[in-house]
Amino acid sequence: LVVPETGELIERNHDINGKNVAGKILIMPSGKGSSVVQADGLYKLLMKGKHPAGLIVETADTVLVTAAVAMEIPMVHKVDPEFFSEIKDGDFVHMDATNGVITVKS
């Protein structure tokens, strides 16, 4: 659950509870929730200008891919699993979704 006006994630016991996703590369294992939750959540963020700059997803489901395409949010998936174990909160991430290239600076 996110606050569309701010981009802040508000879900107790979630790894990024209290963090803001606006304008950032959101790195996650997969989408969560129904098609309505995923698409509507991204849409509301987009309408308020608080959407993520891009998505890096370990396992992309059809709903998340469709929502990202429809809202023109760049996404990369099927990334080497080692990436997910090495990335840290606060790392600077640049992604080129067209070529599937991710660059990380700590």
OpenMM code with the backbone's topology and positions (N, CA, C; nanometers):
from openmm import Vec3, app, unit

residues = "LEU VAL VAL PRO GLU THR GLY GLU LEU ILE GLU ARG ASN HIS ASP ILE ASN GLY LYS ASN VAL ALA GLY LYS ILE LEU ILE MET PRO SER GLY LYS GLY SER SER VAL VAL GLN ALA ASP GLY LEU TYR LYS LEU LEU MET LYS GLY LYS HIS PRO ALA GLY LEU ILE VAL GLU THR ALA ASP THR VAL LEU VAL THR ALA ALA VAL ALA MET GLU ILE PRO MET VAL HIS LYS VAL ASP PRO GLU PHE PHE SER GLU ILE LYS ASP GLY ASP PHE VAL HIS MET ASP ALA THR ASN GLY VAL ILE THR VAL LYS SER".split()
positions = [
    Vec3(0.0850, -0.1173, 0.0000),
    Vec3(0.0000, 0.0000, 0.0000),
    Vec3(0.0895, 0.1235, 0.0000),
    Vec3(0.0619, 0.2143, -0.0904),
    Vec3(0.1396, 0.3380, -0.0979),
    Vec3(0.0474, 0.4580, -0.0913),
    Vec3(0.1019, 0.5698, -0.0466),
    Vec3(0.0292, 0.6954, -0.0424),
    Vec3(0.0571, 0.7670, -0.1749),
    Vec3(-0.0443, 0.7780, -0.2628),
    Vec3(-0.0202, 0.8369, -0.3953),
    Vec3(0.0344, 0.9797, -0.3920),
    Vec3(-0.0049, 1.0567, -0.2935),
    Vec3(0.0386, 1.1967, -0.2868),
    Vec3(0.1855, 1.2122, -0.2487),
    Vec3(0.2433, 1.1085, -0.1866),
    Vec3(0.3820, 1.1201, -0.1409),
    Vec3(0.4743, 1.0133, -0.1990),
    Vec3(0.4190, 0.8971, -0.2354),
    Vec3(0.5010, 0.7862, -0.2819),
    Vec3(0.5541, 0.7007, -0.1693),
    Vec3(0.5073, 0.7256, -0.0461),
    Vec3(0.5544, 0.6501, 0.0698),
    Vec3(0.4809, 0.5174, 0.0819),
    Vec3(0.5571, 0.4120, 0.1054),
    Vec3(0.4985, 0.2800, 0.1266),
    Vec3(0.4578, 0.2680, 0.2729),
    Vec3(0.3325, 0.2294, 0.2945),
    Vec3(0.2832, 0.2146, 0.4319),
    Vec3(0.2212, 0.0764, 0.4474),
    Vec3(0.3046, -0.0186, 0.4796),
    Vec3(0.2573, -0.1544, 0.5035),
    Vec3(0.3437, -0.2136, 0.6145),
    Vec3(0.2810, -0.2339, 0.7289),
    Vec3(0.3542, -0.2880, 0.8439),
    Vec3(0.4226, -0.4187, 0.8072),
    Vec3(0.5367, -0.4401, 0.8657),
    Vec3(0.6171, -0.5611, 0.8461),
    Vec3(0.6703, -0.5781, 0.7042),
    Vec3(0.6617, -0.4744, 0.6225),
    Vec3(0.7182, -0.4804, 0.4870),
    Vec3(0.8615, -0.4280, 0.4941),
    Vec3(0.9494, -0.4856, 0.4133),
    Vec3(1.0905, -0.4460, 0.4147),
    Vec3(1.1122, -0.2966, 0.3926),
    Vec3(1.0273, -0.2345, 0.3143),
    Vec3(1.0485, -0.0922, 0.2855),
    Vec3(0.9368, -0.0037, 0.3414),
    Vec3(0.8717, -0.0490, 0.4470),
    Vec3(0.7709, 0.0321, 0.5133),
    Vec3(0.8313, 0.1670, 0.5524),
    Vec3(0.7613, 0.2743, 0.5183),
    Vec3(0.8086, 0.4081, 0.5503),
    Vec3(0.9024, 0.4682, 0.4481),
    Vec3(0.9454, 0.3902, 0.3505),
    Vec3(1.0355, 0.4412, 0.2452),
    Vec3(0.9527, 0.5026, 0.1326),
    Vec3(1.0160, 0.5903, 0.0583),
    Vec3(0.9497, 0.6578, -0.0521),
    Vec3(0.9999, 0.6016, -0.1851),
    Vec3(0.9081, 0.5664, -0.2753),
    Vec3(0.9454, 0.5070, -0.4041),
    Vec3(0.9453, 0.6086, -0.5183),
    Vec3(0.9019, 0.7310, -0.4910),
    Vec3(0.8892, 0.8326, -0.5959),
    Vec3(1.0241, 0.8624, -0.6617),
    Vec3(1.0291, 0.8434, -0.7934),
    Vec3(1.1480, 0.8763, -0.8699),
    Vec3(1.2661, 0.7829, -0.8491),
    Vec3(1.2435, 0.6717, -0.7813),
    Vec3(1.3524, 0.5779, -0.7531),
    Vec3(1.3345, 0.4491, -0.8316),
    Vec3(1.4419, 0.3741, -0.8462),
    Vec3(1.4348, 0.2409, -0.9052),
    Vec3(1.3869, 0.1472, -0.7945),
    Vec3(1.2730, 0.0846, -0.8150),
    Vec3(1.2162, -0.0067, -0.7164),
    Vec3(1.2607, -0.1479, -0.7514),
    Vec3(1.3288, -0.2114, -0.6580),
    Vec3(1.3815, -0.3466, -0.6780),
    Vec3(1.3012, -0.4408, -0.5903),
    Vec3(1.2426, -0.5439, -0.6525),
    Vec3(1.1548, -0.6330, -0.5765),
    Vec3(1.1539, -0.7732, -0.6355),
    Vec3(1.1143, -0.8711, -0.5535),
    Vec3(1.1126, -1.0084, -0.6034),
    Vec3(1.0025, -1.0326, -0.7065),
    Vec3(0.8852, -0.9720, -0.6859),
    Vec3(0.7720, -0.9925, -0.7779),
    Vec3(0.6649, -0.8899, -0.7465),
    Vec3(0.5580, -0.8910, -0.8270),
    Vec3(0.4433, -0.8083, -0.7970),
    Vec3(0.3685, -0.8687, -0.6791),
    Vec3(0.2798, -0.7902, -0.6204),
    Vec3(0.2043, -0.8392, -0.5055),
    Vec3(0.0604, -0.7912, -0.5173),
    Vec3(-0.0312, -0.8828, -0.4947),
    Vec3(-0.1714, -0.8448, -0.4948),
    Vec3(-0.2377, -0.8736, -0.6274),
    Vec3(-0.3619, -0.8383, -0.6337),
    Vec3(-0.4416, -0.8630, -0.7539),
    Vec3(-0.4056, -0.7653, -0.8638),
    Vec3(-0.4631, -0.7879, -0.9804),
    Vec3(-0.4389, -0.6964, -1.0929),
    Vec3(-0.4863, -0.5564, -1.0597),
    Vec3(-0.5955, -0.5464, -0.9878),
    Vec3(-0.6481, -0.4145, -0.9504),
    Vec3(-0.5491, -0.3439, -0.8583),
    Vec3(-0.4978, -0.4146, -0.7601),
    Vec3(-0.4051, -0.3541, -0.6645),
    Vec3(-0.2783, -0.3058, -0.7351),
    Vec3(-0.2171, -0.3899, -0.8172),
    Vec3(-0.0923, -0.3521, -0.8830),
    Vec3(-0.1121, -0.2390, -0.9830),
    Vec3(-0.2049, -0.2557, -1.0738),
    Vec3(-0.2265, -0.1550, -1.1777),
    Vec3(-0.2788, -0.0253, -1.1183),
    Vec3(-0.3758, -0.0352, -1.0289),
    Vec3(-0.4345, 0.0844, -0.9699),
    Vec3(-0.3325, 0.1590, -0.8845),
    Vec3(-0.2521, 0.0838, -0.8098),
    Vec3(-0.1506, 0.1481, -0.7272),
    Vec3(-0.0489, 0.2245, -0.8107),
    Vec3(0.0019, 0.1632, -0.9157),
    Vec3(0.0969, 0.2318, -1.0042),
    Vec3(0.0310, 0.3504, -1.0741),
    Vec3(-0.0935, 0.3332, -1.1157),
    Vec3(-0.1649, 0.4412, -1.1845),
    Vec3(-0.1815, 0.5630, -1.0932),
    Vec3(-0.2221, 0.5377, -0.9693),
    Vec3(-0.2404, 0.6489, -0.8750),
    Vec3(-0.1091, 0.7214, -0.8494),
    Vec3(-0.0007, 0.6457, -0.8366),
    Vec3(0.1303, 0.7086, -0.8202),
    Vec3(0.1676, 0.7908, -0.9426),
    Vec3(0.1419, 0.7363, -1.0605),
    Vec3(0.1727, 0.8053, -1.1861),
    Vec3(0.0949, 0.9362, -1.1972),
    Vec3(-0.0324, 0.9331, -1.1624),
    Vec3(-0.1168, 1.0527, -1.1727),
    Vec3(-0.0720, 1.1634, -1.0779),
    Vec3(-0.0076, 1.1269, -0.9692),
    Vec3(0.0426, 1.2256, -0.8723),
    Vec3(0.1901, 1.2578, -0.8951),
    Vec3(0.2504, 1.1943, -0.9978),
    Vec3(0.3920, 1.2175, -1.0252),
    Vec3(0.4838, 1.1568, -0.9211),
    Vec3(0.4375, 1.0549, -0.8507),
    Vec3(0.5151, 0.9929, -0.7437),
    Vec3(0.5478, 0.8464, -0.7736),
    Vec3(0.5468, 0.8093, -0.8999),
    Vec3(0.5741, 0.6718, -0.9422),
    Vec3(0.7244, 0.6424, -0.9413),
    Vec3(0.7587, 0.5139, -0.9343),
    Vec3(0.9002, 0.4781, -0.9431),
    Vec3(0.9567, 0.5146, -1.0805),
    Vec3(1.0855, 0.5439, -1.0854),
    Vec3(1.1509, 0.5742, -1.2129),
    Vec3(1.1681, 0.4483, -1.2961),
    Vec3(1.1691, 0.3338, -1.2304),
    Vec3(1.1842, 0.2069, -1.2997),
    Vec3(1.1660, 0.0920, -1.2026),
    Vec3(1.1526, -0.0275, -1.2592),
    Vec3(1.1326, -0.1480, -1.1795),
    Vec3(1.2361, -0.2526, -1.2193),
    Vec3(1.2980, -0.3149, -1.1202),
    Vec3(1.3831, -0.4310, -1.1424),
    Vec3(1.3180, -0.5433, -1.0636),
    Vec3(1.2734, -0.6457, -1.1353),
    Vec3(1.1918, -0.7500, -1.0749),
    Vec3(1.2551, -0.8862, -1.0997),
    Vec3(1.2646, -0.9640, -0.9937),
    Vec3(1.3221, -1.0982, -1.0064),
    Vec3(1.2302, -1.1881, -1.0890),
    Vec3(1.1017, -1.1892, -1.0559),
    Vec3(1.0039, -1.2698, -1.1286),
    Vec3(0.8861, -1.1803, -1.1644),
    Vec3(0.8782, -1.1383, -1.2878),
    Vec3(0.7715, -1.0481, -1.3306),
    Vec3(0.6476, -1.1273, -1.3718),
    Vec3(0.5347, -1.0927, -1.3117),
    Vec3(0.4095, -1.1565, -1.3529),
    Vec3(0.3428, -1.0718, -1.4609),
    Vec3(0.2478, -1.1313, -1.5301),
    Vec3(0.1817, -1.0664, -1.6430),
    Vec3(0.1177, -0.9344, -1.6040),
    Vec3(0.0573, -0.9300, -1.4880),
    Vec3(-0.0105, -0.8083, -1.4430),
    Vec3(0.0885, -0.6937, -1.4265),
    Vec3(0.1993, -0.7202, -1.3603),
    Vec3(0.2977, -0.6153, -1.3383),
    Vec3(0.3595, -0.5688, -1.4697),
    Vec3(0.3891, -0.6613, -1.5582),
    Vec3(0.4444, -0.6251, -1.6892),
    Vec3(0.3463, -0.5382, -1.7658),
    Vec3(0.2212, -0.5790, -1.7687),
    Vec3(0.1184, -0.5031, -1.8402),
    Vec3(0.1032, -0.3625, -1.7825),
    Vec3(0.0997, -0.3523, -1.6504),
    Vec3(0.0866, -0.2213, -1.5862),
    Vec3(0.2067, -0.1327, -1.6181),
    Vec3(0.3265, -0.1886, -1.6114),
    Vec3(0.4475, -0.1105, -1.6409),
    Vec3(0.4478, -0.0614, -1.7854),
    Vec3(0.4095, -0.1482, -1.8777),
    Vec3(0.4045, -0.1096, -2.0191),
    Vec3(0.2998, -0.0001, -2.0404),
    Vec3(0.1804, -0.0202, -1.9873),
    Vec3(0.0716, 0.0763, -2.0060),
    Vec3(0.1065, 0.2133, -1.9493),
    Vec3(0.1824, 0.2140, -1.8409),
    Vec3(0.2170, 0.3404, -1.7745),
    Vec3(0.3560, 0.3907, -1.8116),
    Vec3(0.4195, 0.3187, -1.9059),
    Vec3(0.5517, 0.3561, -1.9562),
    Vec3(0.6555, 0.3685, -1.8448),
    Vec3(0.6511, 0.2738, -1.7506),
    Vec3(0.7515, 0.2667, -1.6445),
    Vec3(0.8521, 0.1598, -1.6868),
    Vec3(0.9780, 0.1969, -1.7086),
    Vec3(1.0778, 0.0996, -1.7530),
    Vec3(1.0920, -0.0150, -1.6530),
    Vec3(1.1117, -0.1355, -1.7063),
    Vec3(1.1255, -0.2521, -1.6200),
    Vec3(1.2279, -0.3491, -1.6780),
    Vec3(1.3062, -0.4090, -1.5891),
    Vec3(1.4003, -0.5144, -1.6252),
    Vec3(1.3685, -0.6332, -1.5351),
    Vec3(1.3662, -0.7519, -1.5930),
    Vec3(1.3433, -0.8723, -1.5134),
    Vec3(1.4350, -0.9832, -1.5632),
    Vec3(1.4290, -1.0972, -1.4966),
    Vec3(1.5186, -1.2096, -1.5242),
    Vec3(1.6647, -1.1679, -1.5060),
    Vec3(1.6877, -1.0975, -1.3974),
    Vec3(1.8214, -1.0509, -1.3628),
    Vec3(1.8944, -1.1644, -1.2909),
    Vec3(2.0247, -1.1691, -1.3041),
    Vec3(2.1062, -1.2691, -1.2342),
    Vec3(2.0699, -1.2662, -1.0857),
    Vec3(2.0350, -1.3796, -1.0268),
    Vec3(1.9947, -1.3841, -0.8853),
    Vec3(2.0991, -1.3247, -0.7900),
    Vec3(2.2251, -1.3280, -0.8285),
    Vec3(2.3310, -1.2702, -0.7457),
    Vec3(2.3084, -1.1202, -0.7231),
    Vec3(2.2507, -1.0526, -0.8224),
    Vec3(2.2222, -0.9092, -0.8110),
    Vec3(2.1372, -0.8816, -0.6875),
    Vec3(2.0346, -0.9627, -0.6661),
    Vec3(1.9410, -0.9395, -0.5568),
    Vec3(2.0035, -0.9647, -0.4200),
    Vec3(2.1041, -1.0488, -0.4131),
    Vec3(2.1695, -1.0732, -0.2850),
    Vec3(2.2774, -0.9685, -0.2562),
    Vec3(2.3246, -0.9005, -0.3604),
    Vec3(2.4323, -0.8028, -0.3424),
    Vec3(2.3833, -0.6589, -0.3294),
    Vec3(2.2681, -0.6271, -0.3845),
    Vec3(2.2183, -0.4891, -0.3834),
    Vec3(2.1824, -0.4481, -0.2411),
    Vec3(2.2108, -0.3226, -0.2066),
    Vec3(2.1804, -0.2720, -0.0736),
    Vec3(2.0949, -0.1462, -0.0841),
    Vec3(2.0111, -0.1260, 0.0161),
    Vec3(1.9314, -0.0042, 0.0226),
    Vec3(2.0257, 0.1154, 0.0213),
    Vec3(1.9990, 0.2102, -0.0635),
    Vec3(2.0829, 0.3285, -0.0736),
    Vec3(2.1837, 0.3236, -0.1866),
    Vec3(2.2040, 0.2064, -0.2494),
    Vec3(2.2923, 0.1988, -0.3658),
    Vec3(2.2347, 0.2845, -0.4782),
    Vec3(2.3224, 0.3452, -0.5558),
    Vec3(2.2801, 0.4218, -0.6725),
    Vec3(2.2674, 0.3248, -0.7894),
    Vec3(2.1476, 0.3162, -0.8456),
    Vec3(2.1204, 0.2212, -0.9536),
    Vec3(2.0804, 0.2968, -1.0790),
    Vec3(2.1450, 0.2620, -1.1890),
    Vec3(2.1054, 0.3148, -1.3195),
    Vec3(2.0632, 0.1957, -1.4031),
    Vec3(1.9497, 0.2075, -1.4710),
    Vec3(1.9056, 0.0964, -1.5546),
    Vec3(1.8732, 0.1446, -1.6946),
    Vec3(1.9115, 0.0644, -1.7895),
    Vec3(1.8785, 0.0840, -1.9303),
    Vec3(1.7870, -0.0326, -1.9669),
    Vec3(1.6554, -0.0089, -1.9555),
    Vec3(1.5582, -0.1161, -1.9778),
    Vec3(1.5576, -0.1625, -2.1228),
    Vec3(1.5911, -0.0756, -2.2154),
    Vec3(1.5921, -0.1127, -2.3562),
    Vec3(1.6939, -0.2232, -2.3826),
    Vec3(1.8102, -0.2118, -2.3210),
    Vec3(1.9179, -0.3085, -2.3427),
    Vec3(1.9355, -0.4059, -2.2261),
    Vec3(1.8538, -0.3915, -2.1207),
    Vec3(1.8630, -0.4804, -2.0061),
    Vec3(1.9918, -0.4665, -1.9282),
    Vec3(2.0437, -0.3432, -1.9201),
    Vec3(2.1705, -0.3201, -1.8519),
    Vec3(2.1446, -0.2451, -1.7208),
    Vec3(2.2018, -0.2971, -1.6127),
    Vec3(2.1896, -0.2354, -1.4807),
    Vec3(2.3292, -0.2046, -1.4300),
    Vec3(2.3491, -0.0809, -1.3818),
    Vec3(2.4758, -0.0388, -1.3255),
    Vec3(2.4510, 0.0024, -1.1805),
    Vec3(2.5365, -0.0445, -1.0897),
    Vec3(2.5202, -0.0152, -0.9472),
    Vec3(2.6464, 0.0492, -0.8939),
    Vec3(2.6281, 0.1591, -0.8175),
    Vec3(2.7382, 0.2226, -0.7467),
    Vec3(2.6986, 0.2306, -0.6008),
    Vec3(2.7835, 0.1817, -0.5135),
    Vec3(2.7544, 0.1864, -0.3693),
    Vec3(2.7807, 0.3241, -0.3142),
] * unit.nanometer
topology = app.Topology()
chain = topology.addChain("A")
for resn in residues:
    res = topology.addResidue(resn, chain)
    for name in ("N", "CA", "C"):
        topology.addAtom(name, app.Element.getBySymbol(name[0]), res)
